[in-house]
Amino acid sequence: MRLAVAAIASPMFDTAFAQRMATAAFEVLDTVGAELIGSPSLLVNEDAVNAAVTAWTGADLDALVLLQASFADSRLAVALAESTDAPTLLWAFPEDRTGGRLLLNSLCGINLAGFALKRRGRDYRWMYRRPSDANALAELRRALVTAQSPPLAPSPVLALDSGAQREVDDVRRRLAESTIGIVGERPAGFEPCDYDPTRLADVTGAAAEQVSLPLFFARARQASDADVAALRAEIAVDLHGLDALDQLSLDRSLRLNLGLSSLIQERGWSAVATRCWPECFTEFGAAACAPQAFLADAGVPACCEADAYGSVTGLVLQWLTGSPSFVADLVGVDFDEGTGVFWHCGLAPISLADPEAVATATVHSNRGKPLLNEFPLKPGRVTLARFSQSAGEDRLVIGGGEMLRAPLAFAGTAGVLQFDRPAVDVLDTVMGEGLEHHYGIGYGDVRAELYALADQLDLAVVSL
């Protein structure tokens, strides 16, 4: 067996830790008995990837093993996968739920990569194990020789009474009357955030209106000092620690909220999706995380990375549950516990905070700028959902579970979810179907309503 090996990472994460994980994984690969071409040295940009692939160009490979040493957008994974006709094995690494910075975010990386490879029709496999895991070698051997497919989930029997059916009818009507604001373009390598306004309208009924980042930033700068002061006083009631932050950057972050609010009011948007990075940090000097969370608490779902479908999902969950929703990444899975961690930098609305925790103001873990919310999510029954374009198909992803009362898993806003299905089946479905990396979370069980909505919209369902 001949294997190409490459490790990818982003400088925004802990590259020293990522290098240790990649090196340890390479050592496991070395015990497979295969010829290895490549190295565990981290590749952090396309030039490095292009240089690395020359080592196996023209070689007869059995597989490419892509070590997702840390999060990276899908561009590096796609370039590596397309360097050979052999299947790609995406290997991500779990990390401990320390309550501190998410050091690797490796799982989200293969989630993004899987979406991109699936839409290209590429043969890929996946595994999610620490190199030190006793099961890693056996799972590695299986994945190298056996194609994987998502497990079939049984269709749940969910009753829908006449009142709930009327609610679904109302959601469909309201979607047809809604406009989603899109601020800026989706970041490079974030293909799940692609959208075509005509297709979005055909699938969901919602319209989309896009504006530029310069327009958004201009609106933010026009916010009055009095309005900034009033917003600060309002959020200080529930969000502690504002005085400990850099005050100039905090002022700018609050202005981002006011700029979005101005656009929402002027243009009648029902939800918004914003290109939050890097420009909010590099050009405006502040984070858009908490500013969007405040919008969600005010009844306007907001999503990062200009994810239009994510914002539509959040809007539907808000209507069906009657409370704010949260769009998050799946960043960790514990197969033994049957749990997963859903996290985003600091985007969750304060109303979703565990009442036994203190909601705290903080800075972005990778960029060092405010304003972010920080707290664990409150316990309770939740529904997972996503209007999906995965595998080139229009579908609705539906799942559920119990959000547990648990310590904050990673810095920012995060919750530990006990899945209804075995956690390994959930992750295999995510990867096998090539699903998006953003999942809507709404408190309450509205799966029956979502199944009915999928039927009305003529959408196939992917069950989590």
C-alpha positions in Angstrom: 0.0 0.0 0.0 1.3 3.5 -0.9 -0.1 6.5 0.9 0.4 10.2 0.5 0.3 12.1 3.8 -0.3 15.8 4.4 -1.1 17.8 7.5 -3.0 21.1 7.2 -3.6 23.8 9.8 -4.3 27.5 10.2 -2.0 30.0 11.9 -5.1 31.3 13.8 -5.0 28.1 16.0 -2.4 26.5 18.2 0.1 25.4 15.6 2.5 23.9 18.2 -0.3 21.6 19.5 -1.4 20.9 15.9 2.1 19.9 15.0 2.3 17.5 17.9 -1.0 15.9 16.9 0.1 15.6 13.3 3.4 14.0 14.2 1.7 11.5 16.5 -0.8 10.6 13.8 2.1 10.1 11.3 3.7 7.7 13.8 0.5 5.7 13.8 0.4 5.7 10.0 4.0 4.4 10.0 2.8 1.2 11.8 0.2 0.4 9.0 3.0 -1.2 6.9 2.5 1.1 4.0 4.9 3.3 2.0 4.4 6.8 3.2 5.0 9.8 0.8 4.9 13.1 2.6 5.5 14.3 6.1 3.6 15.6 9.2 5.0 19.1 8.7 2.1 21.6 8.8 0.9 23.1 5.5 -0.8 26.4 6.2 -1.3 27.9 2.7 -1.8 26.9 -0.9 1.8 27.5 -1.9 2.9 25.0 0.8 0.3 22.5 -0.5 1.4 22.9 -4.1 5.0 22.2 -3.1 4.0 19.2 -1.0 2.0 17.5 -3.8 5.0 17.3 -6.1 6.3 14.5 -3.9 3.5 12.1 -5.1 2.6 13.6 -8.5 2.4 10.7 -10.9 2.7 8.1 -8.2 0.2 5.2 -8.0 -1.5 5.9 -4.6 -3.9 3.8 -2.6 -5.1 6.8 -0.6 -4.3 10.4 0.5 -4.4 10.7 4.3 -5.2 14.3 5.1 -4.4 15.1 8.8 -6.6 18.0 9.8 -4.2 19.2 12.4 -6.3 22.3 13.1 -9.2 24.0 11.5 -8.6 25.3 8.0 -11.0 26.4 5.3 -11.7 23.9 2.5 -9.3 25.3 0.0 -6.3 23.3 1.2 -8.3 20.1 1.5 -9.7 20.4 -2.0 -6.3 21.2 -3.5 -4.8 18.1 -1.8 -7.7 15.8 -2.8 -7.6 16.9 -6.4 -3.9 16.2 -6.6 -4.7 12.4 -7.0 -7.4 10.1 -8.2 -7.0 8.1 -5.0 -9.6 8.4 -2.2 -9.0 10.9 0.6 -9.1 10.0 4.3 -9.9 13.0 6.4 -8.5 12.5 10.0 -9.6 14.9 12.7 -8.5 15.0 16.3 -10.6 15.4 19.4 -9.5 17.9 22.1 -10.4 18.1 25.8 -13.3 20.3 26.9 -11.2 22.6 29.0 -13.4 25.7 29.1 -10.6 27.6 27.5 -9.7 28.4 23.9 -10.6 25.9 21.2 -7.1 25.1 20.3 -7.6 23.0 17.1 -11.2 23.0 16.0 -10.1 20.1 13.8 -13.6 18.4 13.6 -15.1 21.5 12.0 -12.3 21.5 9.5 -13.2 18.0 8.1 -16.9 19.0 8.2 -16.1 21.9 5.8 -13.8 19.6 3.7 -16.4 16.9 3.5 -19.0 19.3 2.2 -16.6 20.6 -0.5 -15.5 17.1 -1.6 -19.0 15.7 -1.6 -20.2 18.4 -4.0 -17.3 17.6 -6.3 -18.1 13.9 -6.3 -14.8 13.0 -4.7 -14.3 9.7 -2.8 -13.5 10.5 0.8 -13.5 8.7 4.1 -13.2 10.1 7.6 -12.1 9.3 11.1 -12.2 11.2 14.4 -9.7 9.8 16.9 -6.7 10.9 18.9 -3.6 9.2 17.7 -3.2 7.8 21.2 -6.6 6.2 21.1 -6.4 2.4 21.3 -9.0 2.2 18.5 -7.2 4.6 16.1 -5.1 2.0 14.3 -7.9 -0.4 13.7 -10.2 2.3 12.5 -7.5 3.7 10.3 -6.9 0.3 8.6 -10.7 0.0 7.9 -11.0 3.4 6.5 -8.1 2.9 4.1 -9.7 -0.1 2.5 -13.4 0.3 2.9 -15.7 3.1 1.6 -17.9 4.6 4.2 -21.6 5.6 3.9 -23.9 7.3 6.3 -26.1 5.1 8.5 -29.8 5.2 7.8 -31.8 6.7 10.5 -35.3 5.4 11.1 -38.1 7.8 10.3 -39.6 9.0 13.6 -43.3 8.8 14.1 -44.2 12.4 15.1 -47.8 13.4 15.5 -48.8 16.9 14.4 -52.1 18.3 15.7 -54.2 20.8 13.8 -52.9 23.8 15.7 -49.3 22.8 14.9 -50.2 22.3 11.3 -51.6 25.8 11.1 -48.4 27.0 12.6 -46.4 25.3 9.8 -48.7 26.9 7.2 -48.0 30.2 8.8 -44.3 29.7 8.7 -44.4 29.0 5.0 -46.5 32.1 4.5 -44.1 34.2 6.5 -41.1 32.9 4.7 -42.6 34.0 1.4 -42.9 37.5 2.9 -39.3 37.6 4.4 -36.1 39.1 3.2 -32.7 37.9 4.5 -30.0 40.5 4.6 -26.6 39.4 3.4 -23.7 41.6 4.4 -20.6 41.0 2.3 -19.5 37.8 0.5 -18.9 34.5 2.2 -15.2 33.9 3.2 -13.0 32.0 0.8 -13.1 28.3 1.5 -16.5 28.4 3.2 -18.5 26.7 0.5 -21.5 25.9 2.7 -22.2 29.6 2.9 -22.7 29.8 -0.9 -26.1 30.9 -2.0 -28.0 31.7 -5.1 -30.9 34.1 -4.4 -33.1 32.5 -7.0 -32.5 29.0 -5.6 -32.9 30.3 -2.1 -36.3 31.8 -3.0 -37.4 28.6 -4.8 -36.4 26.4 -1.9 -37.5 28.4 1.1 -39.7 31.2 -0.3 -37.4 33.8 1.3 -35.8 36.6 -0.7 -32.2 37.7 -0.2 -30.8 41.2 -0.4 -27.0 41.7 -0.4 -25.1 44.9 0.7 -21.4 45.6 0.8 -19.2 45.6 3.8 -18.2 49.3 3.2 -21.9 50.2 3.4 -22.2 48.3 6.6 -19.1 49.9 8.1 -20.3 53.4 7.1 -23.6 52.8 8.9 -21.7 51.6 12.0 -19.5 54.7 12.0 -22.6 57.0 11.7 -24.1 55.7 15.0 -24.3 58.4 17.6 -22.4 58.4 20.8 -25.7 58.6 22.6 -27.0 55.5 21.0 -23.7 53.6 21.7 -24.0 54.6 25.4 -27.6 53.5 25.6 -26.8 50.1 24.0 -23.9 49.6 26.5 -26.2 50.4 29.4 -28.8 48.0 28.1 -26.5 45.0 27.7 -24.6 45.7 30.9 -27.7 44.5 32.8 -27.1 40.9 31.7 -23.5 40.9 30.4 -20.8 41.3 33.0 -17.2 42.5 32.6 -17.6 45.2 30.0 -15.3 47.6 32.0 -12.4 45.1 31.7 -12.3 45.2 27.9 -10.5 47.6 25.6 -13.0 50.5 25.5 -12.2 51.7 22.0 -12.7 48.3 20.5 -15.8 47.8 22.6 -17.2 51.0 21.2 -16.5 49.9 17.7 -18.2 46.5 18.4 -21.3 48.2 19.7 -21.4 50.4 16.6 -21.5 47.2 14.5 -24.7 46.2 16.2 -26.2 49.7 15.6 -25.1 49.6 11.9 -26.8 46.3 11.4 -29.9 47.5 13.2 -30.0 50.5 11.0 -29.9 48.4 7.8 -32.5 46.0 9.2 -34.9 48.7 10.0 -34.4 50.6 6.7 -34.7 47.5 4.5 -37.1 45.4 6.4 -34.9 42.3 6.9 -36.3 39.4 8.9 -32.8 37.9 9.5 -29.2 38.8 8.6 -26.0 37.0 7.7 -22.8 38.9 8.0 -19.3 38.4 6.7 -17.8 38.8 10.2 -14.1 38.1 9.4 -11.5 39.0 8.7 -12.7 42.5 7.8 -14.6 43.3 11.0 -11.4 42.8 12.8 -8.8 44.0 10.3 -10.7 47.0 8.9 -13.2 48.0 11.5 -11.3 46.8 14.6 -13.9 44.8 16.5 -15.9 41.6 16.6 -19.4 41.2 15.1 -20.2 38.2 17.4 -22.1 39.7 20.3 -23.5 42.5 18.1 -25.3 39.8 16.1 -26.3 37.9 19.3 -28.1 41.1 20.5 -30.0 41.1 17.3 -31.2 37.5 17.8 -32.4 38.4 21.3 -34.3 41.3 19.7 -36.0 38.9 17.3 -33.8 39.1 14.2 -31.7 35.9 13.8 -28.2 36.6 12.8 -25.5 34.3 11.5 -21.8 34.6 10.8 -19.8 34.0 7.7 -22.5 35.4 5.4 -24.4 32.1 5.8 -27.8 32.9 4.2 -29.2 29.4 4.6 -28.1 29.4 8.3 -30.0 32.6 8.9 -33.2 31.2 7.2 -32.9 28.2 9.4 -32.5 30.3 12.5 -35.6 32.3 11.5 -37.8 29.2 11.1 -36.6 27.8 14.4 -37.4 31.2 16.1 -40.9 31.2 14.7 -41.6 27.5 15.6 -40.1 27.6 19.1 -41.1 31.2 20.0 -37.6 32.0 21.3 -34.2 33.0 19.9 -32.2 30.4 18.1 -28.4 29.9 17.7 -26.4 28.8 14.7 -23.3 26.9 15.7 -20.5 24.6 14.7 -20.2 21.0 15.8 -16.7 21.1 17.3 -16.5 18.0 19.4 -18.1 14.5 19.8 -17.7 12.0 22.6 -18.7 8.6 21.3 -18.8 7.0 24.8 -21.0 9.7 26.4 -23.1 10.1 23.3 -22.6 13.9 23.3 -21.5 16.7 21.0 -20.3 20.2 21.6 -22.0 23.0 19.6 -20.0 26.2 19.7 -19.5 29.5 18.1 -17.1 32.2 19.1 -19.5 34.2 21.2 -22.6 34.4 19.0 -25.3 32.8 21.2 -28.1 35.2 22.4 -27.8 35.9 26.2 -31.4 34.6 26.7 -29.9 31.1 25.9 -27.4 31.3 28.8 -27.6 28.8 31.6 -29.3 30.7 34.4 -26.8 29.2 36.9 -23.9 30.7 35.0 -22.7 34.3 34.6 -22.8 35.7 31.1 -19.5 37.5 30.6 -18.1 39.9 28.0 -14.9 38.7 26.4 -12.7 38.9 23.3 -12.3 36.7 20.3 -10.0 33.8 21.1 -8.1 34.1 17.8 -8.3 37.8 17.2 -8.2 39.3 20.7 -11.0 41.9 20.0 -14.3 42.4 21.7 -17.2 41.9 21.9 -18.2 38.3 22.5 -20.6 36.7 24.8 -19.3 33.9 27.0 -21.4 31.3 28.8 -22.6 27.7 28.6 -26.0 27.1 27.0 -29.0 26.4 29.3 -30.2 22.9 29.7 -33.3 21.7 28.0 -34.8 19.9 25.0 -33.6 21.3 21.6 -34.2 20.7 18.0 -31.4 20.8 15.4 -32.1 21.9 11.9 -30.5 23.2 8.7 -31.7 24.1 5.2 -29.1 22.3 3.3 -27.5 22.3 -0.1 -25.2 19.4 0.7 -24.4 16.9 -2.1 -25.9 19.4 -4.5 -29.4 18.7 -3.3 -32.0 20.8 -1.5 -32.8 19.1 1.8 -33.8 19.8 5.3 -31.6 18.4 8.1 -33.6 17.6 11.3 -32.4 16.2 14.6 -32.8 16.6 18.3 -31.4 16.0 21.7 -31.1 17.2 25.3 -28.8 20.2 26.0 -27.1 19.2 29.3 -26.2 21.4 32.2 -22.5 21.3 31.9 -19.4 23.5 32.4 -18.5 25.7 29.5 -16.7 23.4 27.0 -14.7 26.0 25.1 -14.3 29.8 25.4 -17.2 31.7 23.8 -20.7 30.3 23.8 -21.1 26.5 23.7 -23.4 23.7 24.8 -23.1 20.0 25.4 -25.8 18.1 23.6 -27.0 14.5 24.4 -28.0 13.3 20.9 -31.2 11.3 20.4 -29.2 8.9 18.2 -25.8 7.3 19.0 -23.1 10.0 18.6 -21.1 7.9 16.2 -24.2 7.7 13.9 -24.7 11.4 14.0 -21.1 12.1 13.0 -21.2 9.5 10.3 -24.3 11.1 8.9 -22.7 14.6 9.0 -19.6 13.4 7.2 -21.3 10.8 4.9 -23.9 13.2 3.7 -21.3 16.0 3.4 -23.4 18.4 5.5 -22.7 22.0 6.2 -20.7 23.1 9.2 -23.5 25.3 10.7 -26.4 23.8 12.6 -29.4 25.7 13.9 -30.4 25.1 17.5 -33.9 25.9 18.8 -35.2 25.2 22.3 -38.2 22.9 22.3 -39.1 19.9 20.2 -40.4 21.1 16.8 -39.2 18.1 14.8 -42.8 17.2 13.7 -43.4 20.7 12.5 -40.1 20.7 10.5 -41.0 17.4 8.9 -44.3 18.9 7.9 -42.6 22.0 6.6 -40.2 19.8 4.6 -43.2 18.0 3.1 -44.8 21.3 2.1 -41.6 22.6 0.5 -41.0 19.2 -1.2 -37.6 18.8 0.5 -36.0 15.4 1.4 -35.1 15.1 5.0 -31.7 14.1 6.5 -32.2 12.9 10.0 -29.7 13.5 12.7 
